[in-house]
Amino acid sequence: MDERISETPAVASEKPRRDGLQFAMAWSIIGLFVIVLFGVIETLSIILMPVTFAIVVGLILSRAAARLSRSGIPPIVSGLILSAAFFVVSFLTVNALIEPLGNLTDQAPSLISQTRDRVVPILKHYKWLNFTPQTFSGKVSVESIIDNAGSVIAVARSNIVPFLIQTLIFFAALALFLAGRLELRQGIIMMFRRREKRLTAIRVLNAVEDVLGYYFATACLIYGGIGITVAVIAFAAGFSMPLLWGFLAFLSSFVPFLGFAIITLSLALAGFLTYDAMIPALLPALAFFCIHMVAENLVVPSVMGKRLEINPFLIFLAILFWTWMWGAAGAMLALPVSLIVMTVIDELLLEEKHRPKLPG
């Protein structure tokens, strides 16, 4: 009896150690899985990035595909029609941008020199910054950048082949996703055996398609208005190629924070190249800043409502992560992917909070 009593504390003291060890092992396995997952995502980016982009675009176009199917068009034909339409729009957009972007590239050396000549005298007024013309000389001078332009072009050419491969993968994946959308949807639903789980899967899939379609349509209207406004601002300020300014502002608006910052800095730089005084130079950037702030903080929340609200800090982290993984394309995918994850989580939490009584 005494022996059993003396052994009891020892047994009790060993149990928490086993639980703590199991807890540490579980989190270690999760950490290793996350590291391996990140490595796979980065390594297979040439395949995963265009496929993910195709899935997001396919979910956005799924409502249009459903309408075409209801009108009697077979799913395969509707998928090919929508994919071809998206290709034509993308081709016309790129074709329209080739000439102005080419002109801008040809003018890049002179623009860099003008920027240095305009910015350095302004910065010299602030002595505590210690900016002088010699600041832009040496190993990282403007002249060295111009001299090394050939190597930059060579790097750009080396990326053409991967870009073309990713473009082909994207359009092939988009066409196949839209053509087999119904079969894929049915396969996901039938993976679950219980009726309640199948209904949940249907609700989640419908919610994801609704959220992405509503977000994209609304964002196109709002950001299109911002793009037109920026084109007017660029025209009034005397900038060259105001339509290009408006289109770039429209595209950059789909990348929260980062796109807004790039356009603001670009407008400020163009203002310094156009005007000698500081106030007129900063007016275009200030006007865009105010318009964008009003649109993002008043128009977008009032139109999209709380169903599309995401914590700005989480969006910022998502942009950093996907930009680190996939570059500019990852930054554009950050918000749609976040919307998908948020919608799935909300629908699953709704299922846990409220389980409606199903008819027998």
Number of C-alpha atoms within 10 A of each C-alpha: 5 6 7 8 9 10 10 10 10 10 10 10 10 10 11 11 11 11 11 11 11 12 11 12 12 11 11 12 11 12 12 11 12 12 12 12 12 12 13 12 16 17 12 10 17 17 15 18 22 23 21 18 21 24 18 20 21 27 24 22 21 23 15 16 27 17 12 18 16 11 9 9 14 13 20 17 16 21 28 20 17 21 25 15 12 15 13 12 12 12 12 10 12 12 11 12 15 11 11 15 14 11 10 14 11 11 11 14 17 11 15 16 14 14 17 15 13 17 17 16 13 14 15 14 11 10 9 8 9 10 17 13 14 9 11 15 12 10 9 10 14 17 16 13 15 15 12 11 14 11 11 13 11 10 11 11 12 11 11 11 11 12 14 11 13 19 16 13 19 22 20 16 20 29 23 17 24 28 23 15 20 15 12 13 13 14 11 14 18 14 11 14 9 9 12 15 15 17 13 17 22 15 15 19 19 13 17 21 20 17 19 24 21 15 18 17 11 15 18 17 12 18 23 18 16 21 26 18 20 29 23 16 21 24 16 11 19 14 17 14 14 20 18 18 23 25 20 18 27 26 15 20 25 21 21 18 14 16 18 19 14 14 22 20 13 15 26 20 17 22 24 21 19 18 15 13 11 12 12 16 20 19 16 22 23 16 16 22 17 10 14 21 13 12 17 15 10 11 14 18 14 11 13 15 10 9 12 16 12 13 7 11 9 12 18 16 12 19 25 16 15 20 17 13 19 18 14 13 15 23 24 23 21 22 21 21 18 16 20 19 12 17 22 18 13 15 18 15 11 12 15 9 9 8 9 8 7 7 4 3
